[in-house]
Amino acid sequence: MVPKAYQPRHRANDRATKQEGSLKVGWDDKLENKKDEAKGAAKEQLGKATDDEQMQREGKTDQAKSNLKQAGEKVKDAFRKD
């Protein structure tokens, strides 16, 4: 039996296969951003609970990245609706 070639599971590959007019495009990205925001908030709270300043910073950074991505999605939505 010949092993299959390794194919990384990367979000960029998923985006390339989605149709641009599909509602799934926006919702998947928005859901992913919300998940990242919640993960960042959890990291920040865990850092506070354990008095780990680095984890707190990582959590805040994750939340900031997620917020920027969400802002980008809102801009894309505004152009799609016009």
PDB file of N, CA, C and O in Angstrom, chain B, residues numbered from 101:
ATOM      1  N   MET B 101       0.847  -1.170   0.000  1.00  0.00           N
ATOM      2  CA  MET B 101       0.000   0.000   0.000  1.00  0.00           C
ATOM      3  C   MET B 101       0.895   1.238   0.000  1.00  0.00           C
ATOM      4  O   MET B 101       1.832   1.332   0.794  1.00  0.00           O
ATOM      5  N   VAL B 102       0.609   2.170  -0.878  1.00  0.00           N
ATOM      6  CA  VAL B 102       1.391   3.399  -1.002  1.00  0.00           C
ATOM      7  C   VAL B 102       0.738   4.480  -0.138  1.00  0.00           C
ATOM      8  O   VAL B 102      -0.450   4.761  -0.296  1.00  0.00           O
ATOM      9  N   PRO B 103       1.513   5.096   0.783  1.00  0.00           N
ATOM     10  CA  PRO B 103       0.918   6.140   1.623  1.00  0.00           C
ATOM     11  C   PRO B 103       0.601   7.383   0.800  1.00  0.00           C
ATOM     12  O   PRO B 103       1.310   7.727  -0.146  1.00  0.00           O
ATOM     13  N   LYS B 104      -0.476   8.039   1.186  1.00  0.00           N
ATOM     14  CA  LYS B 104      -0.866   9.269   0.504  1.00  0.00           C
ATOM     15  C   LYS B 104       0.096  10.384   0.881  1.00  0.00           C
ATOM     16  O   LYS B 104       0.711  10.361   1.947  1.00  0.00           O
ATOM     17  N   ALA B 105       0.215  11.349  -0.003  1.00  0.00           N
ATOM     18  CA  ALA B 105       1.069  12.507   0.268  1.00  0.00           C
ATOM     19  C   ALA B 105       0.439  13.325   1.389  1.00  0.00           C
ATOM     20  O   ALA B 105      -0.784  13.423   1.490  1.00  0.00           O
ATOM     21  N   TYR B 106       1.264  13.893   2.204  1.00  0.00           N
ATOM     22  CA  TYR B 106       0.780  14.719   3.307  1.00  0.00           C
ATOM     23  C   TYR B 106       0.133  15.989   2.769  1.00  0.00           C
ATOM     24  O   TYR B 106       0.723  16.716   1.970  1.00  0.00           O
ATOM     25  N   GLN B 107      -1.080  16.237   3.219  1.00  0.00           N
ATOM     26  CA  GLN B 107      -1.781  17.455   2.853  1.00  0.00           C
ATOM     27  C   GLN B 107      -2.131  18.189   4.140  1.00  0.00           C
ATOM     28  O   GLN B 107      -2.975  17.727   4.908  1.00  0.00           O
ATOM     29  N   PRO B 108      -1.491  19.330   4.382  1.00  0.00           N
ATOM     30  CA  PRO B 108      -1.771  20.048   5.621  1.00  0.00           C
ATOM     31  C   PRO B 108      -3.204  20.554   5.648  1.00  0.00           C
ATOM     32  O   PRO B 108      -3.758  20.936   4.618  1.00  0.00           O
ATOM     33  N   ARG B 109      -3.791  20.554   6.824  1.00  0.00           N
ATOM     34  CA  ARG B 109      -5.139  21.075   6.995  1.00  0.00           C
ATOM     35  C   ARG B 109      -5.009  22.521   7.419  1.00  0.00           C
ATOM     36  O   ARG B 109      -4.804  22.820   8.595  1.00  0.00           O
ATOM     37  N   HIS B 110      -5.126  23.395   6.477  1.00  0.00           N
ATOM     38  CA  HIS B 110      -4.911  24.813   6.723  1.00  0.00           C
ATOM     39  C   HIS B 110      -6.142  25.572   6.288  1.00  0.00           C
ATOM     40  O   HIS B 110      -6.762  25.227   5.282  1.00  0.00           O
ATOM     41  N   ARG B 111      -6.509  26.612   7.037  1.00  0.00           N
ATOM     42  CA  ARG B 111      -7.706  27.389   6.733  1.00  0.00           C
ATOM     43  C   ARG B 111      -7.625  28.072   5.375  1.00  0.00           C
ATOM     44  O   ARG B 111      -8.655  28.294   4.739  1.00  0.00           O
ATOM     45  N   ALA B 112      -6.438  28.407   4.923  1.00  0.00           N
ATOM     46  CA  ALA B 112      -6.302  29.075   3.629  1.00  0.00           C
ATOM     47  C   ALA B 112      -6.792  28.155   2.512  1.00  0.00           C
ATOM     48  O   ALA B 112      -7.367  28.622   1.529  1.00  0.00           O
ATOM     49  N   ASN B 113      -6.565  26.853   2.662  1.00  0.00           N
ATOM     50  CA  ASN B 113      -7.046  25.903   1.654  1.00  0.00           C
ATOM     51  C   ASN B 113      -8.567  25.882   1.618  1.00  0.00           C
ATOM     52  O   ASN B 113      -9.154  25.781   0.541  1.00  0.00           O
ATOM     53  N   ASP B 114      -9.210  25.975   2.770  1.00  0.00           N
ATOM     54  CA  ASP B 114     -10.672  25.983   2.830  1.00  0.00           C
ATOM     55  C   ASP B 114     -11.231  27.214   2.139  1.00  0.00           C
ATOM     56  O   ASP B 114     -12.226  27.122   1.420  1.00  0.00           O
ATOM     57  N   ARG B 115     -10.616  28.342   2.344  1.00  0.00           N
ATOM     58  CA  ARG B 115     -11.104  29.583   1.750  1.00  0.00           C
ATOM     59  C   ARG B 115     -11.024  29.541   0.230  1.00  0.00           C
ATOM     60  O   ARG B 115     -11.885  30.093  -0.456  1.00  0.00           O
ATOM     61  N   ALA B 116     -10.012  28.899  -0.286  1.00  0.00           N
ATOM     62  CA  ALA B 116      -9.826  28.861  -1.733  1.00  0.00           C
ATOM     63  C   ALA B 116     -10.910  28.027  -2.406  1.00  0.00           C
ATOM     64  O   ALA B 116     -11.224  28.255  -3.574  1.00  0.00           O
ATOM     65  N   THR B 117     -11.486  27.064  -1.690  1.00  0.00           N
ATOM     66  CA  THR B 117     -12.482  26.199  -2.294  1.00  0.00           C
ATOM     67  C   THR B 117     -13.898  26.742  -2.147  1.00  0.00           C
ATOM     68  O   THR B 117     -14.799  26.263  -2.836  1.00  0.00           O
ATOM     69  N   LYS B 118     -14.126  27.707  -1.291  1.00  0.00           N
ATOM     70  CA  LYS B 118     -15.465  28.255  -1.086  1.00  0.00           C
ATOM     71  C   LYS B 118     -15.837  29.172  -2.234  1.00  0.00           C
ATOM     72  O   LYS B 118     -14.989  29.849  -2.817  1.00  0.00           O
ATOM     73  N   GLN B 119     -17.107  29.179  -2.541  1.00  0.00           N
ATOM     74  CA  GLN B 119     -17.578  30.091  -3.567  1.00  0.00           C
ATOM     75  C   GLN B 119     -17.735  31.470  -2.954  1.00  0.00           C
ATOM     76  O   GLN B 119     -18.177  31.605  -1.813  1.00  0.00           O
ATOM     77  N   GLU B 120     -17.374  32.484  -3.706  1.00  0.00           N
ATOM     78  CA  GLU B 120     -17.377  33.857  -3.202  1.00  0.00           C
ATOM     79  C   GLU B 120     -18.774  34.332  -2.827  1.00  0.00           C
ATOM     80  O   GLU B 120     -18.922  35.090  -1.868  1.00  0.00           O
ATOM     81  N   GLY B 121     -19.799  33.910  -3.552  1.00  0.00           N
ATOM     82  CA  GLY B 121     -21.150  34.375  -3.276  1.00  0.00           C
ATOM     83  C   GLY B 121     -21.845  33.597  -2.169  1.00  0.00           C
ATOM     84  O   GLY B 121     -22.974  33.923  -1.803  1.00  0.00           O
ATOM     85  N   SER B 122     -21.211  32.605  -1.646  1.00  0.00           N
ATOM     86  CA  SER B 122     -21.821  31.741  -0.657  1.00  0.00           C
ATOM     87  C   SER B 122     -21.928  32.423   0.706  1.00  0.00           C
ATOM     88  O   SER B 122     -21.029  33.157   1.116  1.00  0.00           O
ATOM     89  N   LEU B 123     -23.040  32.171   1.403  1.00  0.00           N
ATOM     90  CA  LEU B 123     -23.195  32.696   2.757  1.00  0.00           C
ATOM     91  C   LEU B 123     -22.222  32.033   3.714  1.00  0.00           C
ATOM     92  O   LEU B 123     -21.861  32.600   4.745  1.00  0.00           O
ATOM     93  N   LYS B 124     -21.801  30.823   3.361  1.00  0.00           N
ATOM     94  CA  LYS B 124     -20.893  30.070   4.220  1.00  0.00           C
ATOM     95  C   LYS B 124     -19.545  30.778   4.380  1.00  0.00           C
ATOM     96  O   LYS B 124     -18.886  30.620   5.407  1.00  0.00           O
ATOM     97  N   VAL B 125     -19.138  31.542   3.393  1.00  0.00           N
ATOM     98  CA  VAL B 125     -17.847  32.234   3.447  1.00  0.00           C
ATOM     99  C   VAL B 125     -17.782  33.139   4.661  1.00  0.00           C
ATOM    100  O   VAL B 125     -16.844  33.048   5.454  1.00  0.00           O
ATOM    101  N   GLY B 126     -18.756  34.004   4.817  1.00  0.00           N
ATOM    102  CA  GLY B 126     -18.735  34.959   5.918  1.00  0.00           C
ATOM    103  C   GLY B 126     -18.962  34.320   7.267  1.00  0.00           C
ATOM    104  O   GLY B 126     -18.287  34.668   8.236  1.00  0.00           O
ATOM    105  N   TRP B 127     -19.897  33.395   7.350  1.00  0.00           N
ATOM    106  CA  TRP B 127     -20.230  32.803   8.639  1.00  0.00           C
ATOM    107  C   TRP B 127     -19.101  31.954   9.189  1.00  0.00           C
ATOM    108  O   TRP B 127     -18.840  31.984  10.392  1.00  0.00           O
ATOM    109  N   ASP B 128     -18.433  31.207   8.347  1.00  0.00           N
ATOM    110  CA  ASP B 128     -17.309  30.385   8.815  1.00  0.00           C
ATOM    111  C   ASP B 128     -16.216  31.258   9.415  1.00  0.00           C
ATOM    112  O   ASP B 128     -15.698  30.964  10.492  1.00  0.00           O
ATOM    113  N   ASP B 129     -15.871  32.325   8.717  1.00  0.00           N
ATOM    114  CA  ASP B 129     -14.815  33.207   9.205  1.00  0.00           C
ATOM    115  C   ASP B 129     -15.235  33.906  10.485  1.00  0.00           C
ATOM    116  O   ASP B 129     -14.433  34.040  11.409  1.00  0.00           O
ATOM    117  N   LYS B 130     -16.485  34.355  10.550  1.00  0.00           N
ATOM    118  CA  LYS B 130     -16.971  35.040  11.749  1.00  0.00           C
ATOM    119  C   LYS B 130     -16.984  34.099  12.944  1.00  0.00           C
ATOM    120  O   LYS B 130     -16.615  34.489  14.051  1.00  0.00           O
ATOM    121  N   LEU B 131     -17.405  32.871  12.723  1.00  0.00           N
ATOM    122  CA  LEU B 131     -17.422  31.884  13.796  1.00  0.00           C
ATOM    123  C   LEU B 131     -16.003  31.589  14.275  1.00  0.00           C
ATOM    124  O   LEU B 131     -15.750  31.483  15.475  1.00  0.00           O
ATOM    125  N   GLU B 132     -15.092  31.459  13.333  1.00  0.00           N
ATOM    126  CA  GLU B 132     -13.683  31.215  13.684  1.00  0.00           C
ATOM    127  C   GLU B 132     -13.116  32.383  14.502  1.00  0.00           C
ATOM    128  O   GLU B 132     -12.380  32.170  15.465  1.00  0.00           O
ATOM    129  N   ASN B 133     -13.463  33.617  14.115  1.00  0.00           N
ATOM    130  CA  ASN B 133     -12.986  34.790  14.843  1.00  0.00           C
ATOM    131  C   ASN B 133     -13.547  34.836  16.255  1.00  0.00           C
ATOM    132  O   ASN B 133     -12.834  35.177  17.198  1.00  0.00           O
ATOM    133  N   LYS B 134     -14.814  34.497  16.405  1.00  0.00           N
ATOM    134  CA  LYS B 134     -15.430  34.476  17.742  1.00  0.00           C
ATOM    135  C   LYS B 134     -14.773  33.415  18.616  1.00  0.00           C
ATOM    136  O   LYS B 134     -14.559  33.625  19.810  1.00  0.00           O
ATOM    137  N   LYS B 135     -14.455  32.268  18.007  1.00  0.00           N
ATOM    138  CA  LYS B 135     -13.782  31.200  18.750  1.00  0.00           C
ATOM    139  C   LYS B 135     -12.411  31.674  19.224  1.00  0.00           C
ATOM    140  O   LYS B 135     -12.021  31.426  20.365  1.00  0.00           O
ATOM    141  N   ASP B 136     -11.679  32.364  18.336  1.00  0.00           N
ATOM    142  CA  ASP B 136     -10.365  32.885  18.704  1.00  0.00           C
ATOM    143  C   ASP B 136     -10.474  33.936  19.805  1.00  0.00           C
ATOM    144  O   ASP B 136      -9.634  33.989  20.703  1.00  0.00           O
ATOM    145  N   GLU B 137     -11.505  34.766  19.736  1.00  0.00           N
ATOM    146  CA  GLU B 137     -11.707  35.793  20.757  1.00  0.00           C
ATOM    147  C   GLU B 137     -11.985  35.142  22.113  1.00  0.00           C
ATOM    148  O   GLU B 137     -11.439  35.565  23.132  1.00  0.00           O
ATOM    149  N   ALA B 138     -12.831  34.119  22.122  1.00  0.00           N
ATOM    150  CA  ALA B 138     -13.144  33.418  23.371  1.00  0.00           C
ATOM    151  C   ALA B 138     -11.905  32.716  23.923  1.00  0.00           C
ATOM    152  O   ALA B 138     -11.686  32.693  25.134  1.00  0.00           O
ATOM    153  N   LYS B 139     -11.105  32.150  23.036  1.00  0.00           N
ATOM    154  CA  LYS B 139      -9.864  31.486  23.464  1.00  0.00           C
ATOM    155  C   LYS B 139      -8.913  32.497  24.098  1.00  0.00           C
ATOM    156  O   LYS B 139      -8.267  32.211  25.106  1.00  0.00           O
ATOM    157  N   GLY B 140      -8.834  33.690  23.491  1.00  0.00           N
ATOM    158  CA  GLY B 140      -7.979  34.738  24.043  1.00  0.00           C
ATOM    159  C   GLY B 140      -8.469  35.209  25.402  1.00  0.00           C
ATOM    160  O   GLY B 140      -7.670  35.449  26.307  1.00  0.00           O
ATOM    161  N   ALA B 141      -9.790  35.341  25.546  1.00  0.00           N
ATOM    162  CA  ALA B 141     -10.350  35.756  26.827  1.00  0.00           C
ATOM    163  C   ALA B 141     -10.069  34.703  27.900  1.00  0.00           C
ATOM    164  O   ALA B 141      -9.761  35.042  29.042  1.00  0.00           O
ATOM    165  N   ALA B 142     -10.175  33.439  27.530  1.00  0.00           N
ATOM    166  CA  ALA B 142      -9.881  32.362  28.477  1.00  0.00           C
ATOM    167  C   ALA B 142      -8.414  32.382  28.888  1.00  0.00           C
ATOM    168  O   ALA B 142      -8.087  32.191  30.060  1.00  0.00           O
ATOM    169  N   LYS B 143      -7.534  32.613  27.921  1.00  0.00           N
ATOM    170  CA  LYS B 143      -6.105  32.702  28.232  1.00  0.00           C
ATOM    171  C   LYS B 143      -5.823  33.847  29.188  1.00  0.00           C
ATOM    172  O   LYS B 143      -5.056  33.708  30.141  1.00  0.00           O
ATOM    173  N   GLU B 144      -6.459  34.984  28.919  1.00  0.00           N
ATOM    174  CA  GLU B 144      -6.246  36.150  29.769  1.00  0.00           C
ATOM    175  C   GLU B 144      -6.717  35.870  31.193  1.00  0.00           C
ATOM    176  O   GLU B 144      -6.021  36.201  32.153  1.00  0.00           O
ATOM    177  N   GLN B 145      -7.882  35.269  31.333  1.00  0.00           N
ATOM    178  CA  GLN B 145      -8.407  34.964  32.661  1.00  0.00           C
ATOM    179  C   GLN B 145      -7.554  33.924  33.380  1.00  0.00           C
ATOM    180  O   GLN B 145      -7.339  34.020  34.588  1.00  0.00           O
ATOM    181  N   LEU B 146      -7.072  32.940  32.643  1.00  0.00           N
ATOM    182  CA  LEU B 146      -6.189  31.939  33.238  1.00  0.00           C
ATOM    183  C   LEU B 146      -4.896  32.595  33.699  1.00  0.00           C
ATOM    184  O   LEU B 146      -4.373  32.268  34.764  1.00  0.00           O
ATOM    185  N   GLY B 147      -4.386  33.513  32.902  1.00  0.00           N
ATOM    186  CA  GLY B 147      -3.177  34.242  33.284  1.00  0.00           C
ATOM    187  C   GLY B 147      -3.382  35.056  34.541  1.00  0.00           C
ATOM    188  O   GLY B 147      -2.500  35.120  35.397  1.00  0.00           O
ATOM    189  N   LYS B 148      -4.560  35.686  34.658  1.00  0.00           N
ATOM    190  CA  LYS B 148      -4.871  36.446  35.873  1.00  0.00           C
ATOM    191  C   LYS B 148      -4.962  35.521  37.077  1.00  0.00           C
ATOM    192  O   LYS B 148      -4.449  35.839  38.150  1.00  0.00           O
ATOM    193  N   ALA B 149      -5.616  34.371  36.898  1.00  0.00           N
ATOM    194  CA  ALA B 149      -5.811  33.437  38.007  1.00  0.00           C
ATOM    195  C   ALA B 149      -4.496  32.844  38.489  1.00  0.00           C
ATOM    196  O   ALA B 149      -4.311  32.603  39.682  1.00  0.00           O
ATOM    197  N   THR B 150      -3.580  32.610  37.545  1.00  0.00           N
ATOM    198  CA  THR B 150      -2.298  31.996  37.923  1.00  0.00           C
ATOM    199  C   THR B 150      -1.191  33.028  38.096  1.00  0.00           C
ATOM    200  O   THR B 150      -0.040  32.675  38.351  1.00  0.00           O
ATOM    201  N   ASP B 151      -1.540  34.287  37.960  1.00  0.00           N
ATOM    202  CA  ASP B 151      -0.581  35.391  38.077  1.00  0.00           C
ATOM    203  C   ASP B 151       0.552  35.244  37.054  1.00  0.00           C
ATOM    204  O   ASP B 151       1.721  35.482  37.357  1.00  0.00           O
ATOM    205  N   ASP B 152       0.176  34.849  35.844  1.00  0.00           N
ATOM    206  CA  ASP B 152       1.116  34.664  34.741  1.00  0.00           C
ATOM    207  C   ASP B 152       0.925  35.819  33.760  1.00  0.00           C
ATOM    208  O   ASP B 152      -0.014  35.814  32.963  1.00  0.00           O
ATOM    209  N   GLU B 153       1.815  36.803  33.820  1.00  0.00           N
ATOM    210  CA  GLU B 153       1.676  37.997  32.989  1.00  0.00           C
ATOM    211  C   GLU B 153       1.828  37.690  31.501  1.00  0.00           C
ATOM    212  O   GLU B 153       1.161  38.308  30.670  1.00  0.00           O
ATOM    213  N   GLN B 154       2.693  36.749  31.164  1.00  0.00           N
ATOM    214  CA  GLN B 154       2.883  36.402  29.752  1.00  0.00           C
ATOM    215  C   GLN B 154       1.595  35.826  29.162  1.00  0.00           C
ATOM    216  O   GLN B 154       1.220  36.168  28.041  1.00  0.00           O
ATOM    217  N   MET B 155       0.923  34.958  29.907  1.00  0.00           N
ATOM    218  CA  MET B 155      -0.320  34.384  29.402  1.00  0.00           C
ATOM    219  C   MET B 155      -1.397  35.466  29.270  1.00  0.00           C
ATOM    220  O   MET B 155      -2.195  35.437  28.333  1.00  0.00           O
ATOM    221  N   GLN B 156      -1.419  36.405  30.194  1.00  0.00           N
ATOM    222  CA  GLN B 156      -2.365  37.519  30.099  1.00  0.00           C
ATOM    223  C   GLN B 156      -2.123  38.306  28.810  1.00  0.00           C
ATOM    224  O   GLN B 156      -3.065  38.640  28.092  1.00  0.00           O
ATOM    225  N   ARG B 157      -0.857  38.597  28.526  1.00  0.00           N
ATOM    226  CA  ARG B 157      -0.527  39.344  27.304  1.00  0.00           C
ATOM    227  C   ARG B 157      -0.916  38.565  26.062  1.00  0.00           C
ATOM    228  O   ARG B 157      -1.455  39.131  25.111  1.00  0.00           O
ATOM    229  N   GLU B 158      -0.642  37.254  26.069  1.00  0.00           N
ATOM    230  CA  GLU B 158      -1.010  36.425  24.926  1.00  0.00           C
ATOM    231  C   GLU B 158      -2.522  36.443  24.712  1.00  0.00           C
ATOM    232  O   GLU B 158      -2.994  36.518  23.577  1.00  0.00           O
ATOM    233  N   GLY B 159      -3.272  36.374  25.801  1.00  0.00           N
ATOM    234  CA  GLY B 159      -4.727  36.414  25.697  1.00  0.00           C
ATOM    235  C   GLY B 159      -5.213  37.725  25.122  1.00  0.00           C
ATOM    236  O   GLY B 159      -6.096  37.742  24.264  1.00  0.00           O
ATOM    237  N   LYS B 160      -4.644  38.825  25.588  1.00  0.00           N
ATOM    238  CA  LYS B 160      -5.034  40.139  25.066  1.00  0.00           C
ATOM    239  C   LYS B 160      -4.655  40.262  23.588  1.00  0.00           C
ATOM    240  O   LYS B 160      -5.408  40.829  22.797  1.00  0.00           O
ATOM    241  N   THR B 161      -3.502  39.736  23.224  1.00  0.00           N
ATOM    242  CA  THR B 161      -3.058  39.772  21.828  1.00  0.00           C
ATOM    243  C   THR B 161      -3.995  38.956  20.947  1.00  0.00           C
ATOM    244  O   THR B 161      -4.377  39.395  19.862  1.00  0.00           O
ATOM    245  N   ASP B 162      -4.363  37.766  21.417  1.00  0.00           N
ATOM    246  CA  ASP B 162      -5.290  36.928  20.651  1.00  0.00           C
ATOM    247  C   ASP B 162      -6.626  37.642  20.449  1.00  0.00           C
ATOM    248  O   ASP B 162      -7.206  37.584  19.365  1.00  0.00           O
ATOM    249  N   GLN B 163      -7.108  38.309  21.485  1.00  0.00           N
ATOM    250  CA  GLN B 163      -8.369  39.034  21.376  1.00  0.00           C
ATOM    251  C   GLN B 163      -8.252  40.197  20.390  1.00  0.00           C
ATOM    252  O   GLN B 163      -9.163  40.447  19.600  1.00  0.00           O
ATOM    253  N   ALA B 164      -7.132  40.897  20.444  1.00  0.00           N
ATOM    254  CA  ALA B 164      -6.930  42.029  19.531  1.00  0.00           C
ATOM    255  C   ALA B 164      -6.887  41.555  18.070  1.00  0.00           C
ATOM    256  O   ALA B 164      -7.474  42.184  17.191  1.00  0.00           O
ATOM    257  N   LYS B 165      -6.185  40.437  17.822  1.00  0.00           N
ATOM    258  CA  LYS B 165      -6.128  39.878  16.470  1.00  0.00           C
ATOM    259  C   LYS B 165      -7.528  39.510  15.987  1.00  0.00           C
ATOM    260  O   LYS B 165      -7.901  39.798  14.850  1.00  0.00           O
ATOM    261  N   SER B 166      -8.288  38.877  16.860  1.00  0.00           N
ATOM    262  CA  SER B 166      -9.641  38.477  16.500  1.00  0.00           C
ATOM    263  C   SER B 166     -10.505  39.687  16.191  1.00  0.00           C
ATOM    264  O   SER B 166     -11.289  39.663  15.242  1.00  0.00           O
ATOM    265  N   ASN B 167     -10.373  40.741  16.981  1.00  0.00           N
ATOM    266  CA  ASN B 167     -11.156  41.953  16.744  1.00  0.00           C
ATOM    267  C   ASN B 167     -10.793  42.591  15.411  1.00  0.00           C
ATOM    268  O   ASN B 167     -11.671  43.093  14.710  1.00  0.00           O
ATOM    269  N   LEU B 168      -9.516  42.580  15.051  1.00  0.00           N
ATOM    270  CA  LEU B 168      -9.104  43.116  13.751  1.00  0.00           C
ATOM    271  C   LEU B 168      -9.671  42.288  12.601  1.00  0.00           C
ATOM    272  O   LEU B 168     -10.107  42.833  11.587  1.00  0.00           O
ATOM    273  N   LYS B 169      -9.661  40.975  12.769  1.00  0.00           N
ATOM    274  CA  LYS B 169     -10.223  40.108  11.734  1.00  0.00           C
ATOM    275  C   LYS B 169     -11.718  40.365  11.584  1.00  0.00           C
ATOM    276  O   LYS B 169     -12.237  40.398  10.468  1.00  0.00           O
ATOM    277  N   GLN B 170     -12.415  40.550  12.717  1.00  0.00           N
ATOM    278  CA  GLN B 170     -13.848  40.823  12.668  1.00  0.00           C
ATOM    279  C   GLN B 170     -14.127  42.143  11.963  1.00  0.00           C
ATOM    280  O   GLN B 170     -15.087  42.252  11.200  1.00  0.00           O
ATOM    281  N   ALA B 171     -13.298  43.135  12.214  1.00  0.00           N
ATOM    282  CA  ALA B 171     -13.463  44.425  11.541  1.00  0.00           C
ATOM    283  C   ALA B 171     -13.285  44.255  10.036  1.00  0.00           C
ATOM    284  O   ALA B 171     -14.029  44.844   9.251  1.00  0.00           O
ATOM    285  N   GLY B 172     -12.317  43.464   9.637  1.00  0.00           N
ATOM    286  CA  GLY B 172     -12.103  43.188   8.218  1.00  0.00           C
ATOM    287  C   GLY B 172     -13.300  42.485   7.597  1.00  0.00           C
ATOM    288  O   GLY B 172     -13.676  42.780   6.463  1.00  0.00           O
ATOM    289  N   GLU B 173     -13.903  41.557   8.337  1.00  0.00           N
ATOM    290  CA  GLU B 173     -15.097  40.866   7.839  1.00  0.00           C
ATOM    291  C   GLU B 173     -16.255  41.847   7.655  1.00  0.00           C
ATOM    292  O   GLU B 173     -17.015  41.742   6.692  1.00  0.00           O
ATOM    293  N   LYS B 174     -16.386  42.790   8.569  1.00  0.00           N
ATOM    294  CA  LYS B 174     -17.459  43.780   8.455  1.00  0.00           C
ATOM    295  C   LYS B 174     -17.256  44.654   7.221  1.00  0.00           C
ATOM    296  O   LYS B 174     -18.221  45.000   6.538  1.00  0.00           O
ATOM    297  N   VAL B 175     -16.017  45.009   6.937  1.00  0.00           N
ATOM    298  CA  VAL B 175     -15.729  45.803   5.746  1.00  0.00           C
ATOM    299  C   VAL B 175     -16.076  44.993   4.490  1.00  0.00           C
ATOM    300  O   VAL B 175     -16.685  45.522   3.560  1.00  0.00           O
ATOM    301  N   LYS B 176     -15.691  43.717   4.465  1.00  0.00           N
ATOM    302  CA  LYS B 176     -16.001  42.882   3.316  1.00  0.00           C
ATOM    303  C   LYS B 176     -17.510  42.745   3.132  1.00  0.00           C
ATOM    304  O   LYS B 176     -18.015  42.777   2.010  1.00  0.00           O
ATOM    305  N   ASP B 177     -18.226  42.591   4.256  1.00  0.00           N
ATOM    306  CA  ASP B 177     -19.693  42.472   4.186  1.00  0.00           C
ATOM    307  C   ASP B 177     -20.306  43.753   3.617  1.00  0.00           C
ATOM    308  O   ASP B 177     -21.252  43.693   2.832  1.00  0.00           O
ATOM    309  N   ALA B 178     -19.780  44.888   4.006  1.00  0.00           N
ATOM    310  CA  ALA B 178     -20.320  46.163   3.519  1.00  0.00           C
ATOM    311  C   ALA B 178     -20.169  46.262   2.003  1.00  0.00           C
ATOM    312  O   ALA B 178     -21.060  46.777   1.327  1.00  0.00           O
ATOM    313  N   PHE B 179     -19.056  45.775   1.463  1.00  0.00           N
ATOM    314  CA  PHE B 179     -18.844  45.831   0.013  1.00  0.00           C
ATOM    315  C   PHE B 179     -19.672  44.773  -0.715  1.00  0.00           C
ATOM    316  O   PHE B 179     -20.080  44.992  -1.856  1.00  0.00           O
ATOM    317  N   ARG B 180     -19.921  43.649  -0.086  1.00  0.00           N
ATOM    318  CA  ARG B 180     -20.702  42.587  -0.712  1.00  0.00           C
ATOM    319  C   ARG B 180     -22.158  42.999  -0.866  1.00  0.00           C
ATOM    320  O   ARG B 180     -22.790  42.667  -1.869  1.00  0.00           O
ATOM    321  N   LYS B 181     -22.697  43.715   0.110  1.00  0.00           N
ATOM    322  CA  LYS B 181     -24.102  44.069   0.099  1.00  0.00           C
ATOM    323  C   LYS B 181     -24.426  45.150  -0.920  1.00  0.00           C
ATOM    324  O   LYS B 181     -25.569  45.253  -1.366  1.00  0.00           O
ATOM    325  N   ASP B 182     -23.445  45.953  -1.292  1.00  0.00           N
ATOM    326  CA  ASP B 182     -23.692  47.046  -2.255  1.00  0.00           C
ATOM    327  C   ASP B 182     -23.792  46.560  -3.664  1.00  0.00           C
ATOM    328  O   ASP B 182     -23.997  47.357  -4.579  1.00  0.00           O
TER     329      ASP B 182
END
